C-alpha cells in the first residue's frame, strides 16, 4: 500500500506555507508564497483575499510537483490561519471589500462604546472575560456598519481567512469553532453569543454556520481541484485558527500543558478541559480539540521586533552575498553581549499590545540607553525584551489561572535560534523545549487535526506520542539576579509611561486620520 498524505496550509500574515505530511506526522516537502499587507491609513491593515487563495493553490501545486506524490494519495486538505479577519461576502459569493486583518486597529471608538453598554470597561471584562480593543472582531463589524454601511447592508455574511479559503475550496461558507471564539463564540453552548451580538447592534443573520476543526466541510470543487492540482472531491476539513492549530503541532495537548509561539507575533497558550474566564489580557478560546478550551495570551510583535532591528540596523549585512542568513549572524552577535545588555531594556510593543497589557496606544521604547551601548547591545535588548514580555504572560497564567508551567515548549521560526531559547529560559526561569521543524508546527498541527477527522488517530491526546522534543534549555542560575532586576524595571516602564503613550499617540493618529 502506498504512503498517503495530508496537505496542510499555514496561512499567516506575511504568506502561506504548504506542508505535505504523511499519516505518521512526518513532513515530506513544503513550499511558501508571500503576499503583501496594505496599510491604507494609519493603524489600518488589510489584505486581498485572492492573494490568500492564489498562494494556497500555487503552494499546493509546488509540493505536489516537488514530491512526485500522486493526487490519489492525498487524503485531505486543511487550513490553519491567522485569526480575527473580517471579510464581507456579497450575495454573488464574492468579497465586497479587502479583508480587515487582525493587525488592524481601526475600531477603538466602537470598542469603547461596546464596553460602555456595560457602564464600565471593568464590568464588561467581568462579563465577557476580557476588555476588547479596536483590533477585535465585533468592534470592526460595528465600524463597518457605521462607516461602510452599503458594504454592511449588502453582505450576506462575513468570513475570516479560514472561512474564505474553505469556501474557495468547497463552495461552503462556514466558520470554524476556534476561529469563531476570537470573535463572539460561547465556549459552553458551542454557538455564537447571539444575545450579546444583537445587544451590540449587529445582525446575527450575517454570522455564518459553525463547524468543528475535525469536521469534513466538503470536497474540493472542480475549479479548486484544477487550481490545486488535486482530485475533485478531496476532503477539506474545518481546520483551525493559527494559535489553536499550533498548540496541536507543539504536542502540548494534555491537560494544563503550555507552549510558546514565536513568529511575527508571539503567544503563551495552555490547553485545558476547563472553560476559564479570560482576564488580565488573557483570553479563553476554543481549542482545536472540540472538547477543550485554549487559554491564550498574545503579544502583537515578537519576531517582528527582530525583523525591525535586522532591517534598520543590519541593512549592510543583508545586502552582503557572503552572509546567507542575517538572523544566524544576529544570533552570533547576541552571544557577544553579556546577559542584561549592560542594563539596557527594550519593550517590544511596536504596534500596540494585547497581553500582558491590552493597549492600542502603547509603543516600543529603549530604556536606559547610554553612549556606551553599541548596536549589539540594542540587538540583545530586543531579544531580552520579548523574553520579559513572555515572562510577564507566563506569570499571569500561573498566578491568575492556576496552571503551573515548569516547562515551555517553544515553536515558530524563533525557536530555531538557540541563543534566543537560552535567553527565554534564563529570563523566565523555566526549562525551554523545542521540537523538530518548529516553524512548521502550525501546519503539522492542522494535518494531525485532519488526521483525527479521517480516523487516523483516536483523539488529540494520542498526538503527544507523535510530536517529539528535540532540544532542551535549562535556565542558568548565574543570570537570574540581573534578569530579575531588569524584569521589574521592564514592568514599571509601562506603568510609568502608559498615560504618556496615549497622550502622544492620540494626537499622532488623529493627525494622520485628517491627512
N, C-alpha and C positions, 0 to 999 in steps of 0.2 A: 504494500500500500504506500502510495506517495505521501510525502510530507505535506501537511496542509497549513494554511496561513490565515492571518487576520491583518488587514491594512488599517492602521490607526493613524489619525491625524491630530497633531497637537497644534491648534490654531491660536497663535499668540498675538501679541501686539505688533511685533515687527515682521512676522512672517509665519508661514506654515511649515511644519516638519511632518513628513510622512514616514512611517516606520513599518516595515514588513516583519511581523512577529510570528513565530511558529507556535504550535499548540503547547509547547513547553515554556513559553515566555521568553525565548531567546530571539535576539534581533538578528536579522539576516542582511538587511540593507536599509538605508534611509536616504531621504532627499529633502532639500529645503528650498523654498522660494520666498523671497521677501516681498513686501508691499508697503506702500507709504502710509503715514498718518498725515492728515491735513489739519491745519490749525487756522481756520478762517477768521477767528477773533481771539483775543486774549482769553485764556482759560477754557477755550473750546477745543475739542479733539474729535475728529470724525474720520471714518474710513468708507471706501466704496465697497459694498458687499460683493460686487462682481469680482473684485480683486481677491477676496477670500476664496470664492469658488474656482476661479482660474488657477489659483495656487494649489488647491486641493486636487483638481483634475490633472494639472501638469505634474505634480509630485507623485501622484498615483501612477501615471504612465512611466515616470522615471524609475520608480522602484520595481515596477514590473519588468521593464526593459533591462535594468541592471542585474536583476536576479535571475532572469530567464524563467521565472515561475509561470506556469500556465494559468490563465484566468479561471479554469475549472477547479484549481486547487486553492482559490481564495474563498474562505468560508464566510467572510463578513467584512463590512467596512464600518468604522465608528469614529466619532469625533470627540475630543475634549478641547474646550475652547475658553478664551477669555470671557469673563462674565460681565454682567451689568450693561450689556449692549441694548440699545433701543433702536429698532428698525421698523418704521411704519410700513405696512404692506397694504397695497390697494386691492380693489376687487378683481383686477386682472392678474393678480399673482405677482406683481412687480413692486419693488420698493418705491415709495413716494418721495424719498429724500435719502441722502447719505446717512449711514449709521452714526448715531451718537455713542461713542465708546466709553469704557469705564474711566479712562483718563480725563474725561471731560468734566469740568466743574461749573457749568453754566447756570445751575439752578439753586444757588444758596438762598435766594429770597423765597422760593417755593418751599424749600426745606424748613426755613424758619416759620413760614405760615402754617405748614402742616403741624409742626410742633406746638404752635400757639393754639391750635384747636384743642390741645390738652392743657391749656393755661400756661404751661411752662415746659421747657425742654427736658427738665429732670423728670417731670411726671410722664412725659412721652416716653422717655427712656425706660421708666419703670414698667410701662405697659408693653412697649414694643421690643424691649431688650437692650436697645442702644439708641443714642441720638443718630439722626440722619443728617447728611450734608448735601451740598449741591452736586455731589458726584453719584448720588444714589438714584435708583431707577424710578421710583414713584415721583420724586420732585422733577425729574427730567420729563416724565409723561405730562405732569401738570404744566411744566414750562411749554411743552409742545402745544397743549390745549390753549394756552394763553397767548403764545407768540406766533404760532403757525396753525391757526385754527382750521384753515382749509385742509391742511395735511391731517390734523387730528380727526376732523369730521369724516374725511374720505377713507381713512384707514379702516379696514375690516378687522385687523388685529395687528399687534406688534410682535416681532420676533427678536431673539438675541442672535449671537453668532452661531451657536449650536443649532438653534431652531431653523435659521435660514439655510445652513448647509444641509441639514436633514431634509428640509423642503426641496432644495435643489436636487438632492439625491433621490428622493422618493415621491415628491409631489404632495407630501403630508405636512400641514402646518401644526406643529406641536411645540410644547415647552417641557423640557426635562426637569425632574424634581429638584436636583441640586442647583441647577441654573435658576429656577424659579425662586428658590429660597433666598437668593440675593436680592429679590425684588419685592415679594409680598406673598410668601407661602407659609402656611400653617404646618409646623412640624408634626403636630399631633393628629390633625384631621387629614393631612396629606392633600390639601386643597388650597386654592387661592384664599387669602384673607378677604373674603368677599365683603363683609361688613365694613372693615376699615377702608377698603378701596373705594366703596361707594361714599363713605363719610368724607373722604378726601376730595370728592368731586370728580372721580374718574369713572368711566363706563366699564363695568365688569364684562360686558359682552365683547370688548376688544381684547380680552385676555384669553389666549388660546388654550385648547385642551392640554392636559398634563400627561406625561409618560414617565416611567421609571428608567433608570440607566440601563437596566438589563432587558428592557422590552424590545422586541423586534418591531420597529415602527413600520417598516415596509421593505420592499426590494428596490434595487436600482431601476429607474425608468430606462426606456430605450435611449433617450437623449443623454442621461447621466452615464449609463454604461458605455456609450460610444465615446463620451468625453474622457472617461477614466481608463478606457481600455480593459474593462471588465465585462462580465456576463450580465445581461439583463436579469433582474430578479435577485441578484446577490443581496443577502440580507443586510439591512442597515439598522443598527441598534441605537438606543436612546443616548448613550454616551454620558457625558458629564461636563460640569464646569471644570476649569483648569485646576483649581485647588483641591476639590474632592477627588478628581482623577489622579492627580499627583500623589495624594495620600495613598491610593491603591498601589501606584508604581513604586512608592518608597518601601512597601512591605510593612509599614506601621499601621496595620489594620485591626489589631487586637484592642480590647477594652483599655482605654486610657493611654494608648501609645501615641507618642508625638513625633512630629518631624518638622524640619525647617526647609523652606524652599528659597533658593537664591537665584533669581533670574533678573529680568528688568525690574520687577517688584520683588518683594520678599514676604514671607509669612511664617507664622508658627501655627501648626494645626494639630488637633487631637481628635481621635475617633472614639465615640462613646455610645453606649446603649441609652444613656440618659438624654433628656432634652433640656439642657441647661438654658437659662435665660441670659442672653448676652448683656454685657455691661463693661464699663471701662474701655470702650473702643473695641471690645472683642464681640464678635457676632456668632450666633449659633445657626449653622446652615444644615441642610440635608446632606448627609454623606452620599457618596456613590452607592454604598450599601443601603438599600431601601429600609433596612431595619435599624439604622444607626444615624446619629447626628454627627456633625463635624464642627467642632469648636475652632474658630478661625480668627486669627489676629494678623491683620495685613499691614505692612508698611508699603507706601506707594513707590519708593525708589530705593533699590538695593544695588543690583548690578548696574542700574542706570547711573549711579554715582561713580562707579569705576569707569564706565564709558565716558562720562563727562570729563573726568580727570585725564583719561587717555587722549581724548580729542583736544583738550585745551592745553595740556602740559607735555604731551608726548607726540606731537604732530611730526616732528623731525624723525623720530624713531619709526612711526607708522609709515613714513614715506621711504624708509631705508629698505631696499630689497633684501639685504642680508639679515633682516630681523623679520622672520616669518610670522611671529605671534607677539604682538606688543604686550598682551596680558601675561604671557610667560615671563617676559622681561620685567614687567612691573612686579610680579611675584618675587623675582630675584632681588630687585631693588628694595622691596619691603623688608626683606630679611637683613639688610644692611643697617636698619634703623632699630634702636632698642625699643622694647615694649613701652608704650605710653607716648611715643613720638615727641619726647622732650617736653611733656606737659602741654601738648597741643591737642585740642578737642575739635572734631568736626561733627556737625549734625547733618544727617542725610535727608532732610525734609525738602527736597528740591522742587517738589510740585504739590505742596500741601501734604497732609498726613491723615491717615485713618486710625492707626494704632501705633504706639500706645496712647496717642492723643488724637482725637478727631478734630481736625482744624484745617480748613481750606486756606487760611491766611498765612500759616507758618512757612518759613523757607529755611534754606541751609545757612549755616554760619560756621566760620572758623573762629574759635575762641582761644585767646591767649597766644595769638600769633606774634612772634618777635623776629628781630633781624637775624638771629642765629638759626632760624628754621630754613631748611632747604626744600627744594621741590620734593625730595623723597620723604621728608617729614610730613608734608601735606598729603602725600600719597598714602603713607601708613595710617595717618589720622583718619582718612576716608575709610579704609578697611576697618579700623577700630570703631569708627562712628556707627557703621552698620551693625557691628557686634554689640555695641552699647544698646542700640535700639532693640535688638533681638533679646538681650538680657532683660530689658525692661518688660517686654512682652511675655517672656517665659515666666518671670516673677509674678506677673498679673495672673497668668493661667494657673500657676501653682497656688498662689495665696488666695485668690478670689473664687476659684473654681474647684480647688481641691484635687488637681491632677499633678502629682509629682512627676518631674521629668528628669531623672538622673542621666538619661542618655538621649541625645538628639540625633536623629537620622537626617542627614542633610542631602538634598537633591537639587537639581537645577545646574545650570552652567557654572555657577560659582563654586560648586562642590568639587570641581576639577583642580582647583588651586590649593595645594597642601598648606602654604603659609596662611591663607585666609581661614582654613579649617582649624589650624592651631590657634590662631588669634581668637576665634569664636570659642574654642574650648577654654582658653585662658580667661577670657572676659566673663564668660558665663559660669565657669567653674564646673562644667559638666562634660562627660565623655561625648565626643562627636564621632558619628559613624557615617561612612559613605559607602555607596553601592557601585557596582559596575554600571557604566553608561548612565551616570546620574542626570545628564541633560535630556535623556530620552525617557525619564521616569513617567512623565505625563502620558506620553503616547503608549508606553508599555502598560500603564495602569488602565488606559482606555481599552487596549486589546484584551487584557485579562478580564475586564468587566464584560466585554462582549463574549469572552470565553465562558463566563458563568451563564450568560443568556443562551449560549449554544449548548449548555450542559457539559462542557469540558471539565469544569470544576464544580464541586458541590455547593460551595459558598465562598464568601470573601475570606473567612478565616483560613481556608485551605491555601490561600495565596502567600501566607507567611513562609511556607516552605519553598516557594518559587523564587522569591526575591532574596538575595543573599548579600550580607555585609562583606565588603572588600577591604576597607581600611578603618582603623580606629585611631583617634587622637585624644590622649588623656591631658587634662589641664595641668600646667606646670605651676607648682605651688610658689615658686620664686617670683612669679609675675602677679600674684593675687593682690598684694598690697597696693602697688601702683595703679592697677586697674580699678580697684575699689574706690580709691580717691578720685580718679578721673570719671568714673561712672557716676558718682554722687554729683560732681560738677556738671556732667552732661545733663542730668535730670534738672538741675537748677537753671541751666541756660534757658530751657523752655519756660519755666515758671517766671523767670525774671524778665523775659522778652516777649511773652505772649501778647500783651496788650500793644506793645510797640509794633510787632509784626502786623497786627490787624490795622492799626492806625495808618501805617505806611502803605500797606497793600490795598486797603480800601480806596485810597486816593489813586494809587497806581493803576488799578484795574478800572476804576471809574473813568480816568483819563483815556485809557485805551478803548473803552466802550464808546466814548464820544468821538473817537477819531473817524 
